[in-house]
Amino acid sequence: MFIAQLGTFTIYACSLIFMKSYIDVSAIDVEFIIKVIGLTLVSWLPLHIVKLVIEKMDPSIDAKIMKRAKVFTKQEEEGQGDIAAMEAEAKKQ
């Protein structure tokens, strides 16, 4: 994902450099950049908030297994090796 974003930015920067006759670079000022950031946040942020809420309310099987594994590891470190107690604790969480 990061490589795709880096590639997109590189192509955009190169187009600004090599296509000066087609792109009005003087129109790119602080106000323009603030508007672009604002539009990006308005379109990007709601999707990621919804994704986080869905993941919190209905975690994936992997997340559930990792949470249970952390509980087991914590209890083993504390010396509580009883499997039934560990499973009961994991179900509470």
LOVEX-141773 format. One line per field, with one value per residue (C-alpha): x, y, z; residue in three letters. Coordinates in nm, 3 decimals. Example, Ala and Ser with C-alpha at 12.3 -4.5 7.8 and 13.67 -1.06 7.14 Angstrom:
// LOVEX-141773
xx: (1.230, 1.367) $
yy: (-0.450, -0.106) $
zz: (0.780, 0.714) $
type: (Ala, Ser) $
This chain:
// LOVEX-141773
xx: (0.000, 0.277, 0.465, 0.153, 0.117, 0.484, 0.457, 0.150, 0.324, 0.635, 0.431, 0.243, 0.568, 0.723, 0.415, 0.447, 0.811, 0.788, 0.447, 0.479, 0.322, 0.005, -0.023, -0.052, 0.195, 0.136, -0.217, -0.069, -0.038, -0.104, -0.480, -0.491, -0.295, -0.527, -0.831, -0.681, -0.600, -0.953, -1.117, -0.892, -0.982, -1.354, -1.346, -1.094, -1.177, -1.539, -1.444, -1.169, -1.387, -1.655, -1.389, -1.260, -1.611, -1.696, -1.369, -1.436, -1.798, -1.740, -1.373, -1.235, -1.156, -0.785, -0.834, -1.037, -0.768, -0.490, -0.686, -0.737, -0.369, -0.268, -0.494, -0.344, 0.011, -0.062, -0.214, 0.074, 0.322, 0.128, 0.142, -0.223, -0.186, -0.545, -0.687, -1.051, -0.981, -0.801, -1.091, -1.339, -1.130, -1.101, -1.478, -1.538, -1.324) $
yy: (0.000, 0.240, 0.160, 0.243, 0.576, 0.655, 0.567, 0.787, 1.082, 1.031, 1.028, 1.339, 1.522, 1.422, 1.541, 1.881, 1.902, 1.777, 1.916, 2.277, 2.394, 2.193, 2.244, 2.589, 2.541, 2.896, 2.793, 2.552, 2.755, 2.699, 2.747, 2.487, 2.237, 2.293, 2.234, 1.913, 1.786, 1.875, 1.692, 1.392, 1.374, 1.415, 1.121, 0.901, 0.945, 0.821, 0.495, 0.423, 0.516, 0.274, 0.006, 0.054, 0.044, -0.275, -0.439, -0.341, -0.462, -0.780, -0.877, -1.130, -1.485, -1.399, -1.109, -1.329, -1.600, -1.348, -1.195, -1.538, -1.623, -1.302, -1.393, -1.743, -1.608, -1.349, -1.611, -1.853, -1.581, -1.514, -1.886, -1.960, -2.267, -2.392, -2.428, -2.405, -2.077, -1.943, -2.029, -1.871, -1.553, -1.544, -1.580, -1.289, -1.063) $
zz: (0.000, 0.095, -0.227, -0.431, -0.252, -0.300, -0.668, -0.710, -0.544, -0.758, -1.079, -0.965, -0.883, -1.214, -1.403, -1.232, -1.334, -1.692, -1.793, -1.685, -2.010, -1.935, -1.558, -1.399, -1.112, -0.989, -0.880, -0.624, -0.306, 0.064, 0.024, -0.254, -0.044, 0.255, 0.036, -0.106, 0.244, 0.359, 0.068, 0.124, 0.492, 0.422, 0.180, 0.368, 0.737, 0.747, 0.575, 0.823, 1.122, 1.001, 0.951, 1.308, 1.455, 1.264, 1.373, 1.736, 1.735, 1.532, 1.547, 1.302, 1.405, 1.397, 1.638, 1.873, 1.871, 1.935, 2.223, 2.378, 2.329, 2.510, 2.804, 2.822, 2.808, 3.078, 3.307, 3.251, 3.342, 3.662, 3.747, 3.689, 3.467, 3.506, 3.154, 3.266, 3.445, 3.139, 2.909, 3.149, 3.162, 2.780, 2.741, 2.980, 2.764) $
type: (Met, Phe, Ile, Ala, Gln, Leu, Gly, Thr, Phe, Thr, Ile, Tyr, Ala, Cys, Ser, Leu, Ile, Phe, Met, Lys, Ser, Tyr, Ile, Asp, Val, Ser, Ala, Ile, Asp, Val, Glu, Phe, Ile, Ile, Lys, Val, Ile, Gly, Leu, Thr, Leu, Val, Ser, Trp, Leu, Pro, Leu, His, Ile, Val, Lys, Leu, Val, Ile, Glu, Lys, Met, Asp, Pro, Ser, Ile, Asp, Ala, Lys, Ile, Met, Lys, Arg, Ala, Lys, Val, Phe, Thr, Lys, Gln, Glu, Glu, Glu, Gly, Gln, Gly, Asp, Ile, Ala, Ala, Met, Glu, Ala, Glu, Ala, Lys, Lys, Gln) $
